[in-house]
Amino acid sequence: MLSALKKVPFSVQVIASLVLGVALGLVARSTGAAWLSTTLATVGNTFVQLLKLAVIPLVFTAIVVSIANLRDIQGGPRAVARLGGKTLLWFAVTSLAAVLIGIATGLITNPGSGVTLPIDQNYKPKSTGGWLDFLKGIIPTNPVAAFANGEVLQIVFLAIVAGIAAYRVGEKAEPFLRFNRSLLEIVQKALWWVIRLAPLGTLGLIGKATAQYGFELLRPLATFAGAVYIGCALVLFVVYPLVLRVFGRVSPLKFFANAWPAIQLAFVSRSSVGTLPLTQKMTTDNLGVPREYASFAVPFGATTKMDGCAAVYPAIAAIFVAQVFGQPLGIWDYVLIAFVSVVGSAATAGLTGAIVMLTLTLSTVGLPLAGVGLILAIDPILDMMRTATNVAGQMVVPVVVARSEGILDDKAFEAPRRDVFADGEQGSVQPAAA
């Protein structure tokens, strides 16, 4: 039985689990079977918790190692600076395109028009974002506390500083880097085992969402939810293919065929960081991006490149909240939304949910944070599409930059697609020569 299951492609397993999860969720909701709802919730929550368990060591070690590995790129510091600059530029360009799509989608659909929901004016999100909070939250007062409290943004800052320092120190930093490489390999191996449970996690997460929300809750927010999915779909299937075709000079269809397992897992897990090992594997093995460069671009993107969560979603949500509260937005407000989306992506830090980024956007344009409470209930449903968009963008940029540098492996990109678990091993964030 187990051997027969292994022969079924990973994508088919996930899709089958998604369909079964929806069916079980509907059964639990229609029959009131509390035990079934509880079981589905437990399975889904356990899967997400296992992914989160690896987030802190994975983020720190992946970023430290990825920055240090830039030493292995041919061409020296100038080539490193050029690759880093192009990566950041494309992150910003695609984020700007995504937020413009989000604003346009929001203005066309008018997601808050006619919505009548009870509004708790005293509602305050557990996590809020203001520019002062965001800037103060980057630098930890206590590094140990940052790790103990799971402050991912602060951990990203510490990892960047440590990685750059190790890069500059050179040979004397090798013991520190060897430790981080070893720890990264261990964390990735353990996380790869969790990823193999994705079909089971899919069943639990989708079943839990269906049993908890059904379709009744979606009705008053249907336009808003549809706008978010449409906006993300336009970025995913229009903007990215155009960028890939025009600047990457590759087939968008082939890109999606090669990258789909990571996009699919992102949709289910709702975590860019949790998907990182699979994203890395798809980027190097299936898309032909050199491991030396991908080991920098992919981990960095997994914590800062959030076109779905930090661009499309906050733009549409801001328009939704403004319409519900009767506070029209002006041209300057839309400029601020675009600015926040391009420079504030790191606030989401690759974790499930985008509440901090949303509150940062709302507070910047002077909208009431009580609006967050209106859409919080369906946030998990929206987060699936947002995270899938995030992860796709995290693979698009390395392909385009690698093509511009003439280092994209066309043979690997065009090679027949293999099942993600065909070799039974995870991708590595470090180069093979390290």
KEBA-915411 format. One record per residue (C-alpha): residue number from 1; residue in three letters; chain; x, y, z. Coordinates in steps of 0.5 Angstrom, whole numbers, plus 2048, in hexadecimal, padded with zeros to 3 digits. Example, Ala and Ser with C-alpha at 12.3 -4.5 7.8 and 13.67 -1.06 7.14 Angstrom:
<nodes>
- 1, ALA, A, 819, 7F7, 810
- 2, SER, A, 81B, 7FE, 80E
</nodes>
This chain:
<nodes>
- 1, MET, A, 800, 800, 800
- 2, LEU, A, 806, 805, 802
- 3, SER, A, 80A, 803, 7FC
- 4, ALA, A, 804, 804, 7F7
- 5, LEU, A, 803, 80B, 7FB
- 6, LYS, A, 80A, 80D, 7F9
- 7, LYS, A, 809, 80C, 7F2
- 8, VAL, A, 803, 811, 7F2
- 9, PRO, A, 806, 818, 7F0
- 10, PHE, A, 806, 81D, 7F5
- 11, SER, A, 802, 822, 7F2
- 12, VAL, A, 7FD, 81D, 7F1
- 13, GLN, A, 7FD, 81B, 7F8
- 14, VAL, A, 7FC, 822, 7FA
- 15, ILE, A, 7F6, 823, 7F5
- 16, ALA, A, 7F3, 81D, 7F8
- 17, SER, A, 7F4, 81F, 7FF
- 18, LEU, A, 7F1, 826, 7FE
- 19, VAL, A, 7EA, 823, 7FA
- 20, LEU, A, 7EA, 81E, 800
- 21, GLY, A, 7EB, 823, 805
- 22, VAL, A, 7E5, 828, 802
- 23, ALA, A, 7E1, 822, 802
- 24, LEU, A, 7E2, 820, 80A
- 25, GLY, A, 7E2, 827, 80C
- 26, LEU, A, 7DB, 828, 809
- 27, VAL, A, 7D9, 821, 80C
- 28, ALA, A, 7DB, 824, 813
- 29, ARG, A, 7D7, 82A, 812
- 30, SER, A, 7D1, 827, 80F
- 31, THR, A, 7D0, 822, 814
- 32, GLY, A, 7D3, 826, 81A
- 33, ALA, A, 7D8, 820, 81B
- 34, ALA, A, 7DD, 824, 820
- 35, TRP, A, 7E2, 81E, 821
- 36, LEU, A, 7E3, 81E, 819
- 37, SER, A, 7E4, 826, 81A
- 38, THR, A, 7E9, 825, 81F
- 39, THR, A, 7ED, 820, 81C
- 40, LEU, A, 7ED, 824, 815
- 41, ALA, A, 7F0, 82A, 81A
- 42, THR, A, 7F5, 826, 81D
- 43, VAL, A, 7F8, 823, 817
- 44, GLY, A, 7F8, 829, 814
- 45, ASN, A, 7FB, 82D, 81A
- 46, THR, A, 800, 828, 81B
- 47, PHE, A, 803, 828, 814
- 48, VAL, A, 803, 830, 814
- 49, GLN, A, 806, 830, 81B
- 50, LEU, A, 80C, 82B, 819
- 51, LEU, A, 80D, 830, 813
- 52, LYS, A, 80E, 835, 818
- 53, LEU, A, 812, 831, 81D
- 54, ALA, A, 818, 832, 817
- 55, VAL, A, 817, 839, 816
- 56, ILE, A, 81C, 83C, 81A
- 57, PRO, A, 822, 838, 819
- 58, LEU, A, 820, 838, 812
- 59, VAL, A, 820, 83F, 811
- 60, PHE, A, 826, 841, 815
- 61, THR, A, 82B, 83B, 812
- 62, ALA, A, 828, 83C, 80B
- 63, ILE, A, 829, 843, 80A
- 64, VAL, A, 830, 843, 80E
- 65, VAL, A, 832, 83D, 809
- 66, SER, A, 82F, 840, 803
- 67, ILE, A, 833, 847, 804
- 68, ALA, A, 839, 844, 805
- 69, ASN, A, 839, 83F, 7FF
- 70, LEU, A, 839, 845, 7FB
- 71, ARG, A, 840, 844, 7FB
- 72, ASP, A, 840, 83E, 7F7
- 73, ILE, A, 83D, 843, 7F1
- 74, GLN, A, 842, 844, 7EB
- 75, GLY, A, 844, 84B, 7EA
- 76, GLY, A, 845, 84D, 7F1
- 77, PRO, A, 842, 853, 7F5
- 78, ARG, A, 840, 856, 7EF
- 79, ALA, A, 83C, 850, 7EC
- 80, VAL, A, 839, 84F, 7F3
- 81, ALA, A, 837, 857, 7F4
- 82, ARG, A, 834, 856, 7ED
- 83, LEU, A, 830, 850, 7EE
- 84, GLY, A, 82D, 853, 7F5
- 85, GLY, A, 82B, 859, 7F2
- 86, LYS, A, 828, 856, 7EC
- 87, THR, A, 824, 852, 7F1
- 88, LEU, A, 822, 857, 7F5
- 89, LEU, A, 820, 85B, 7EF
- 90, TRP, A, 81B, 856, 7EC
- 91, PHE, A, 818, 855, 7F3
- 92, ALA, A, 816, 85C, 7F3
- 93, VAL, A, 814, 85C, 7EC
- 94, THR, A, 80F, 856, 7ED
- 95, SER, A, 80D, 859, 7F3
- 96, LEU, A, 80B, 85F, 7F0
- 97, ALA, A, 807, 85C, 7EB
- 98, ALA, A, 804, 857, 7F0
- 99, VAL, A, 801, 85D, 7F4
- 100, LEU, A, 7FF, 861, 7EE
- 101, ILE, A, 7FB, 85B, 7EC
- 102, GLY, A, 7F8, 85B, 7F3
- 103, ILE, A, 7F6, 862, 7F3
- 104, ALA, A, 7F3, 861, 7EC
- 105, THR, A, 7EF, 85B, 7EE
- 106, GLY, A, 7ED, 85E, 7F4
- 107, LEU, A, 7EA, 864, 7F0
- 108, ILE, A, 7E7, 860, 7EB
- 109, THR, A, 7E3, 85B, 7F0
- 110, ASN, A, 7E2, 860, 7F5
- 111, PRO, A, 7E2, 85A, 7FA
- 112, GLY, A, 7DF, 85E, 800
- 113, SER, A, 7D9, 861, 7FC
- 114, GLY, A, 7D3, 85F, 800
- 115, VAL, A, 7D6, 85B, 805
- 116, THR, A, 7D2, 85B, 80C
- 117, LEU, A, 7D6, 858, 811
- 118, PRO, A, 7D6, 859, 819
- 119, ILE, A, 7DC, 85D, 81A
- 120, ASP, A, 7E0, 85D, 821
- 121, GLN, A, 7E2, 864, 821
- 122, ASN, A, 7E7, 862, 827
- 123, TYR, A, 7EA, 85C, 824
- 124, LYS, A, 7F1, 85C, 824
- 125, PRO, A, 7F6, 857, 820
- 126, LYS, A, 7FA, 853, 824
- 127, SER, A, 800, 855, 820
- 128, THR, A, 800, 85C, 81D
- 129, GLY, A, 805, 860, 818
- 130, GLY, A, 807, 867, 818
- 131, TRP, A, 80D, 86A, 815
- 132, LEU, A, 810, 86B, 81C
- 133, ASP, A, 80E, 864, 81E
- 134, PHE, A, 811, 861, 818
- 135, LEU, A, 818, 865, 818
- 136, LYS, A, 819, 864, 820
- 137, GLY, A, 817, 85C, 81F
- 138, ILE, A, 81C, 85B, 81A
- 139, ILE, A, 822, 85C, 81F
- 140, PRO, A, 822, 857, 825
- 141, THR, A, 823, 85A, 82C
- 142, ASN, A, 825, 853, 82E
- 143, PRO, A, 827, 84E, 829
- 144, VAL, A, 826, 848, 82D
- 145, ALA, A, 81F, 84B, 82E
- 146, ALA, A, 81E, 84B, 827
- 147, PHE, A, 81F, 844, 826
- 148, ALA, A, 81B, 842, 82C
- 149, ASN, A, 815, 846, 82A
- 150, GLY, A, 815, 844, 823
- 151, GLU, A, 816, 84B, 820
- 152, VAL, A, 817, 849, 819
- 153, LEU, A, 819, 850, 816
- 154, GLN, A, 81E, 852, 81C
- 155, ILE, A, 821, 84B, 81A
- 156, VAL, A, 821, 84D, 813
- 157, PHE, A, 825, 853, 815
- 158, LEU, A, 82A, 84F, 819
- 159, ALA, A, 82B, 84A, 814
- 160, ILE, A, 82C, 84F, 80F
- 161, VAL, A, 831, 852, 813
- 162, ALA, A, 835, 84C, 815
- 163, GLY, A, 835, 84A, 80E
- 164, ILE, A, 838, 850, 80B
- 165, ALA, A, 83D, 850, 811
- 166, ALA, A, 83F, 849, 80F
- 167, TYR, A, 840, 84A, 808
- 168, ARG, A, 845, 850, 80A
- 169, VAL, A, 849, 84C, 80F
- 170, GLY, A, 84A, 847, 80A
- 171, GLU, A, 84E, 840, 80C
- 172, LYS, A, 84D, 842, 814
- 173, ALA, A, 846, 841, 813
- 174, GLU, A, 846, 83A, 811
- 175, PRO, A, 845, 837, 817
- 176, PHE, A, 83E, 83B, 818
- 177, LEU, A, 83C, 83A, 811
- 178, ARG, A, 83D, 832, 812
- 179, PHE, A, 839, 832, 818
- 180, ASN, A, 833, 836, 814
- 181, ARG, A, 834, 832, 80E
- 182, SER, A, 833, 82B, 812
- 183, LEU, A, 82E, 82E, 816
- 184, LEU, A, 82A, 830, 810
- 185, GLU, A, 82B, 829, 80D
- 186, ILE, A, 828, 826, 813
- 187, VAL, A, 822, 82B, 813
- 188, GLN, A, 821, 82A, 80C
- 189, LYS, A, 821, 823, 80C
- 190, ALA, A, 81C, 823, 812
- 191, LEU, A, 817, 828, 80E
- 192, TRP, A, 818, 824, 808
- 193, TRP, A, 814, 81E, 80C
- 194, VAL, A, 80F, 823, 80E
- 195, ILE, A, 80E, 825, 807
- 196, ARG, A, 80D, 81E, 805
- 197, LEU, A, 807, 81E, 80A
- 198, ALA, A, 804, 824, 806
- 199, PRO, A, 7FE, 81F, 803
- 200, LEU, A, 7FC, 81E, 80A
- 201, GLY, A, 7FD, 825, 80C
- 202, THR, A, 7F9, 827, 806
- 203, LEU, A, 7F3, 823, 808
- 204, GLY, A, 7F3, 825, 80F
- 205, LEU, A, 7F4, 82D, 80D
- 206, ILE, A, 7EF, 82D, 808
- 207, GLY, A, 7EA, 829, 80C
- 208, LYS, A, 7EB, 82D, 812
- 209, ALA, A, 7E9, 834, 80E
- 210, THR, A, 7E3, 831, 80A
- 211, ALA, A, 7E0, 82E, 811
- 212, GLN, A, 7E2, 834, 814
- 213, TYR, A, 7E0, 83A, 80F
- 214, GLY, A, 7DB, 836, 80A
- 215, PHE, A, 7D8, 83B, 805
- 216, GLU, A, 7D4, 83F, 809
- 217, LEU, A, 7DA, 843, 80C
- 218, LEU, A, 7DC, 844, 805
- 219, ARG, A, 7D6, 847, 802
- 220, PRO, A, 7D6, 84E, 805
- 221, LEU, A, 7DE, 84E, 803
- 222, ALA, A, 7DD, 84B, 7FD
- 223, THR, A, 7DF, 851, 7F8
- 224, PHE, A, 7E5, 852, 7FD
- 225, ALA, A, 7E8, 84B, 7FD
- 226, GLY, A, 7E7, 84B, 7F5
- 227, ALA, A, 7EA, 851, 7F4
- 228, VAL, A, 7F0, 84E, 7F8
- 229, TYR, A, 7F0, 848, 7F4
- 230, ILE, A, 7F0, 84C, 7EE
- 231, GLY, A, 7F5, 851, 7EF
- 232, CYS, A, 7FA, 84B, 7F1
- 233, ALA, A, 7F8, 847, 7EB
- 234, LEU, A, 7FA, 84D, 7E7
- 235, VAL, A, 800, 84D, 7EA
- 236, LEU, A, 802, 846, 7EA
- 237, PHE, A, 7FF, 844, 7E3
- 238, VAL, A, 800, 84B, 7DF
- 239, VAL, A, 805, 84F, 7E2
- 240, TYR, A, 80A, 84A, 7E4
- 241, PRO, A, 809, 846, 7DD
- 242, LEU, A, 80B, 84D, 7D9
- 243, VAL, A, 811, 84E, 7DD
- 244, LEU, A, 813, 847, 7DC
- 245, ARG, A, 812, 847, 7D4
- 246, VAL, A, 815, 84F, 7D3
- 247, PHE, A, 81B, 84F, 7D8
- 248, GLY, A, 81C, 848, 7DA
- 249, ARG, A, 81B, 845, 7D3
- 250, VAL, A, 818, 83F, 7D5
- 251, SER, A, 811, 83B, 7D4
- 252, PRO, A, 80C, 83D, 7DA
- 253, LEU, A, 809, 836, 7D9
- 254, LYS, A, 80F, 833, 7DA
- 255, PHE, A, 811, 837, 7E0
- 256, PHE, A, 80A, 835, 7E3
- 257, ALA, A, 80B, 82E, 7E2
- 258, ASN, A, 812, 82E, 7E5
- 259, ALA, A, 810, 833, 7EB
- 260, TRP, A, 809, 830, 7ED
- 261, PRO, A, 80B, 82B, 7F2
- 262, ALA, A, 80D, 831, 7F6
- 263, ILE, A, 807, 836, 7F4
- 264, GLN, A, 803, 830, 7F6
- 265, LEU, A, 806, 82F, 7FD
- 266, ALA, A, 806, 836, 7FE
- 267, PHE, A, 7FE, 837, 7FD
- 268, VAL, A, 7FD, 831, 802
- 269, SER, A, 802, 833, 808
- 270, ARG, A, 801, 83B, 807
- 271, SER, A, 809, 83B, 809
- 272, SER, A, 80E, 83E, 804
- 273, VAL, A, 814, 83C, 809
- 274, GLY, A, 810, 835, 80A
- 275, THR, A, 811, 834, 803
- 276, LEU, A, 818, 836, 802
- 277, PRO, A, 81B, 82F, 801
- 278, LEU, A, 817, 82E, 7FC
- 279, THR, A, 817, 835, 7F9
- 280, GLN, A, 81F, 834, 7F9
- 281, LYS, A, 81E, 82D, 7F6
- 282, MET, A, 81A, 82F, 7F0
- 283, THR, A, 81E, 836, 7EF
- 284, THR, A, 824, 832, 7EE
- 285, ASP, A, 822, 82B, 7EB
- 286, ASN, A, 81C, 82D, 7E7
- 287, LEU, A, 81D, 834, 7E5
- 288, GLY, A, 825, 834, 7E4
- 289, VAL, A, 827, 839, 7E8
- 290, PRO, A, 82E, 838, 7EB
- 291, ARG, A, 82E, 836, 7F2
- 292, GLU, A, 834, 83B, 7F4
- 293, TYR, A, 82F, 841, 7F2
- 294, ALA, A, 828, 83D, 7F4
- 295, SER, A, 82B, 83C, 7FB
- 296, PHE, A, 82B, 843, 7FC
- 297, ALA, A, 825, 846, 7F8
- 298, VAL, A, 820, 840, 7FA
- 299, PRO, A, 821, 841, 802
- 300, PHE, A, 821, 848, 801
- 301, GLY, A, 81B, 848, 7FD
- 302, ALA, A, 817, 844, 802
- 303, THR, A, 818, 849, 808
- 304, THR, A, 817, 84F, 804
- 305, LYS, A, 813, 84E, 7FD
- 306, MET, A, 80C, 84E, 7FE
- 307, ASP, A, 808, 850, 7F8
- 308, GLY, A, 802, 84D, 7FB
- 309, CYS, A, 802, 84F, 802
- 310, ALA, A, 805, 855, 802
- 311, ALA, A, 803, 858, 7FB
- 312, VAL, A, 7FC, 856, 7F8
- 313, TYR, A, 7F9, 854, 7FF
- 314, PRO, A, 7FA, 85B, 803
- 315, ALA, A, 7F8, 85F, 7FD
- 316, ILE, A, 7F2, 85B, 7FC
- 317, ALA, A, 7F0, 85B, 803
- 318, ALA, A, 7F2, 862, 804
- 319, ILE, A, 7ED, 864, 7FF
- 320, PHE, A, 7E8, 85F, 802
- 321, VAL, A, 7E9, 862, 809
- 322, ALA, A, 7E8, 869, 806
- 323, GLN, A, 7E2, 868, 803
- 324, VAL, A, 7DF, 864, 809
- 325, PHE, A, 7E0, 86A, 80D
- 326, GLY, A, 7DE, 86F, 808
- 327, GLN, A, 7E5, 873, 808
- 328, PRO, A, 7E7, 874, 800
- 329, LEU, A, 7EF, 873, 7FE
- 330, GLY, A, 7F2, 878, 7FA
- 331, ILE, A, 7F8, 878, 7F5
- 332, TRP, A, 7FD, 879, 7FB
- 333, ASP, A, 7FA, 873, 7FF
- 334, TYR, A, 7FB, 86E, 7F9
- 335, VAL, A, 802, 871, 7F8
- 336, LEU, A, 803, 86F, 800
- 337, ILE, A, 800, 869, 7FF
- 338, ALA, A, 805, 867, 7F9
- 339, PHE, A, 80B, 86A, 7FD
- 340, VAL, A, 809, 866, 803
- 341, SER, A, 809, 85F, 7FF
- 342, VAL, A, 80F, 860, 7FB
- 343, VAL, A, 814, 862, 802
- 344, GLY, A, 810, 85E, 807
- 345, SER, A, 80F, 857, 805
- 346, ALA, A, 814, 855, 80A
- 347, ALA, A, 80F, 856, 80F
- 348, THR, A, 80B, 850, 80D
- 349, ALA, A, 812, 84C, 80E
- 350, GLY, A, 80F, 846, 80A
- 351, LEU, A, 80A, 843, 810
- 352, THR, A, 803, 841, 80F
- 353, GLY, A, 7FF, 847, 80F
- 354, ALA, A, 800, 84F, 80D
- 355, ILE, A, 7FC, 852, 813
- 356, VAL, A, 803, 856, 814
- 357, MET, A, 803, 859, 80D
- 358, LEU, A, 7FC, 85A, 80D
- 359, THR, A, 7FC, 85F, 813
- 360, LEU, A, 802, 862, 811
- 361, THR, A, 7FF, 864, 80A
- 362, LEU, A, 7F8, 866, 80E
- 363, SER, A, 7FC, 86A, 813
- 364, THR, A, 800, 86E, 80E
- 365, VAL, A, 7FA, 870, 80A
- 366, GLY, A, 7F6, 872, 810
- 367, LEU, A, 7F1, 86C, 810
- 368, PRO, A, 7EE, 869, 816
- 369, LEU, A, 7F1, 863, 818
- 370, ALA, A, 7EA, 860, 81A
- 371, GLY, A, 7EA, 85E, 813
- 372, VAL, A, 7EE, 859, 814
- 373, GLY, A, 7E9, 855, 818
- 374, LEU, A, 7E4, 855, 812
- 375, ILE, A, 7E9, 851, 80E
- 376, LEU, A, 7ED, 84D, 813
- 377, ALA, A, 7E8, 847, 813
- 378, ILE, A, 7E9, 845, 80C
- 379, ASP, A, 7F1, 847, 80C
- 380, PRO, A, 7F3, 840, 80C
- 381, ILE, A, 7EF, 83F, 805
- 382, LEU, A, 7F2, 845, 802
- 383, ASP, A, 7F9, 843, 805
- 384, MET, A, 7F9, 83D, 801
- 385, MET, A, 7F9, 841, 7FA
- 386, ARG, A, 7FE, 846, 7FD
- 387, THR, A, 803, 841, 7FF
- 388, ALA, A, 803, 83E, 7F8
- 389, THR, A, 804, 844, 7F5
- 390, ASN, A, 80A, 846, 7FA
- 391, VAL, A, 80D, 840, 7F8
- 392, ALA, A, 80C, 840, 7F1
- 393, GLY, A, 810, 847, 7F1
- 394, GLN, A, 815, 844, 7F5
- 395, MET, A, 817, 840, 7EF
- 396, VAL, A, 816, 844, 7E9
- 397, VAL, A, 81B, 849, 7EC
- 398, PRO, A, 821, 845, 7EC
- 399, VAL, A, 81F, 842, 7E5
- 400, VAL, A, 81F, 849, 7E2
- 401, VAL, A, 825, 84B, 7E6
- 402, ALA, A, 829, 845, 7E4
- 403, ARG, A, 827, 846, 7DC
- 404, SER, A, 829, 84D, 7DC
- 405, GLU, A, 830, 84B, 7DF
- 406, GLY, A, 830, 845, 7DA
- 407, ILE, A, 831, 840, 7DF
- 408, LEU, A, 82A, 83C, 7DF
- 409, ASP, A, 82A, 835, 7DD
- 410, ASP, A, 826, 834, 7D7
- 411, LYS, A, 827, 82C, 7D7
- 412, ALA, A, 824, 82C, 7DE
- 413, PHE, A, 81F, 830, 7DD
- 414, GLU, A, 81C, 82C, 7D7
- 415, ALA, A, 81E, 826, 7DA
- 416, PRO, A, 818, 821, 7DB
- 417, ARG, A, 814, 822, 7E1
- 418, ARG, A, 815, 81D, 7E7
- 419, ASP, A, 811, 81C, 7ED
- 420, VAL, A, 813, 820, 7F3
- 421, PHE, A, 815, 81A, 7F7
- 422, ALA, A, 818, 816, 7F1
- 423, ASP, A, 81F, 816, 7F5
- 424, GLY, A, 81C, 817, 7FC
- 425, GLU, A, 821, 81C, 7FE
- 426, GLN, A, 820, 824, 7FF
- 427, GLY, A, 823, 829, 7FB
- 428, SER, A, 829, 82D, 7FF
- 429, VAL, A, 82A, 834, 800
- 430, GLN, A, 831, 834, 800
- 431, PRO, A, 835, 832, 7FA
- 432, ALA, A, 838, 82B, 7F8
- 433, ALA, A, 83F, 82E, 7F9
- 434, ALA, A, 83E, 830, 800
</nodes>
